[in-house]
Amino acid sequence: MFVLAHISDPHLAPLPRPHWRELIGKRATGFVNWQRNRRFIHRPEVLQRVSADLRASAPDHIAVTGDLVNISGSEEYQPARVWLESLGRARQVSLVPGNHDDYVRGAAPYPLAYWGDFMRDDDIGQFGFPFVRRRGALALIGLSSARPTAPFFATGQLGGEQLARLAELLDVCGRQEYFRVVLIHHPPVSRARRHFKRLIDGPRFRAVLARHGAELVLHGHDHVHSLVHLAGPSYPIPAVGVPSASQVPRAAHDPPGYNLCHIEGQVGSWRCEIVSRGLGPDGKTMTEIKRIPLSLE
């Protein structure tokens, strides 16, 4: 059995004081929103408890699906790397960026500069999307849906070149009989169903999956537990989302936490069970929230 942990949207706090030159345009509105609202939702002590429990679970590999930072300030990326390294070495942790990691024009070089080791492709030994990392029976295929957007928008987009390469990698890894896990920040189908948060080319992404297949899609972005089944060539493909790992427990909201994907079997008889762990109402104790066996046939 291979155990893959999935954690997302840590929105690391506290937010380093940005340089005054950075507080223009979207960063300015994001900073005001952080000061008035988000800093009370995303708490470092919450993320510390969730991260400690994840490490204690000792998974075989960890997938992080983006939004490590908040407004793409230049001082946010190094603390985020320290957090990634607290989870494990770069070979043990795979990362894809979220919209907050590429928040404004000019921020795109930062994720690769600071976190590139966690996104390094096994085959070419370089950075770029999509990447593939093979671990045990798994092939992790990482995509970037992160794009700078206008204020108050959080949409994502993959683009034709990335989708074409994804189709090739799905075919290659399928022929090699790997359990194919696609990592992306934006969900293929959003539970929020909000126009300003959607994956713009979601229909094209789903069409690639329908033609070429995958065993599992993991995403973040919506800050909720979610499970939808996408069309596949042989069987439905589960797409699983997790809450933010740093959000304070609140009534009517999913608790902060992460998922453990227990994967075993082989082509034609894969089995996967999702075990969700989250922070209890006391804000101190991590507990098992639910178990979901996924159908892969």
C-alpha positions, 0 to 999 in steps of 0.5 A, spaced: 500 500 500 502 507 498 499 512 502 499 519 499 497 525 503 494 531 500 494 538 503 492 545 500 491 552 501 495 553 507 495 561 506 501 562 511 501 567 516 503 572 519 503 576 512 510 579 512 510 587 511 510 588 504 514 594 501 510 600 499 512 599 492 508 592 492 502 595 495 499 597 488 493 594 484 491 587 486 496 587 492 493 593 495 486 590 495 489 583 497 493 587 503 486 590 505 482 584 505 488 580 509 488 586 514 480 586 515 478 579 514 483 573 512 488 574 518 483 572 522 481 566 518 488 563 516 492 562 523 499 559 524 497 555 530 492 552 526 496 550 520 502 548 525 497 543 529 495 540 522 502 540 519 504 536 525 499 531 525 500 530 517 508 528 519 506 524 525 501 520 519 508 518 516 505 518 509 509 515 503 509 522 499 505 529 500 502 533 495 501 540 496 496 543 491 497 551 492 496 557 495 502 557 500 502 565 500 497 570 500 499 577 495 505 574 492 509 579 496 517 578 495 518 576 502 512 571 503 516 565 499 522 564 503 517 562 509 513 558 505 519 554 503 521 553 510 514 550 511 515 545 505 521 543 508 518 542 515 513 537 511 519 533 508 525 533 503 523 535 496 523 528 493 518 527 498 513 533 497 510 535 490 507 542 489 503 545 484 502 553 485 495 556 486 492 563 484 495 566 490 502 564 489 502 568 482 497 573 484 500 579 480 504 580 473 511 579 475 510 574 481 511 568 476 518 567 477 518 567 485 515 560 486 520 556 481 526 560 484 524 558 491 520 552 491 522 549 484 525 543 487 518 541 489 516 541 482 522 538 479 520 533 473 523 526 474 524 525 466 528 532 464 530 534 471 528 541 470 522 545 472 516 546 468 508 544 467 506 539 467 511 535 470 511 528 472 514 524 478 514 517 479 513 514 486 512 507 487 506 505 483 504 512 482 505 517 477 504 524 480 502 529 474 503 536 476 499 542 473 499 550 474 492 553 473 495 559 476 495 566 472 495 573 474 488 576 474 484 582 475 482 585 483 477 580 486 478 575 481 481 568 482 480 564 476 485 559 473 487 557 466 491 551 463 492 553 456 493 549 450 500 547 450 499 544 457 493 540 456 496 537 450 502 535 454 498 532 459 494 528 454 501 525 452 503 524 459 497 520 461 498 516 455 505 514 457 504 513 464 498 509 463 502 504 458 507 504 464 501 501 468 502 507 473 496 509 478 496 516 475 494 522 480 493 529 477 495 535 481 491 542 480 489 548 484 483 549 481 477 544 481 475 541 475 468 542 477 467 547 482 462 546 488 462 554 489 460 555 482 462 562 482 464 565 475 470 569 478 473 563 481 472 558 476 478 554 472 476 557 465 478 552 461 475 546 465 471 543 460 477 542 455 481 539 462 475 534 463 475 533 455 482 531 456 481 526 462 475 523 458 479 521 452 486 519 456 484 517 463 487 518 470 485 514 476 485 520 481 485 528 481 487 532 487 485 539 488 484 545 493 482 552 492 475 552 494 477 550 502 472 545 502 471 537 502 469 535 495 468 529 491 466 529 484 466 524 479 469 526 472 468 522 465 473 517 464 474 512 458 473 506 462 471 508 469 469 515 472 475 519 475 474 521 482 476 529 483 477 530 491 478 537 494 480 538 501 479 544 506 484 550 507 490 547 512 490 553 516 482 556 516 480 556 523 474 551 525 467 555 524 460 553 524 457 550 518 465 550 515 469 544 514 474 543 519 482 545 517 485 538 515 488 534 510 487 527 506 490 520 506 489 516 500 491 509 501 492 506 494 493 499 492 492 494 487 494 494 479 491 496 473 484 493 472 484 492 480 486 499 483 483 500 490 483 507 493 480 509 500 480 517 502 481 518 510 480 525 512 483 528 518 481 534 521 481 539 527 476 538 532 471 544 535 476 545 541 481 547 536 487 543 539 485 535 537 486 532 530 481 527 529 479 522 523 473 525 520 471 520 515 473 515 510 471 514 503 472 508 499 473 510 491 470 506 486 475 505 480 471 500 476 
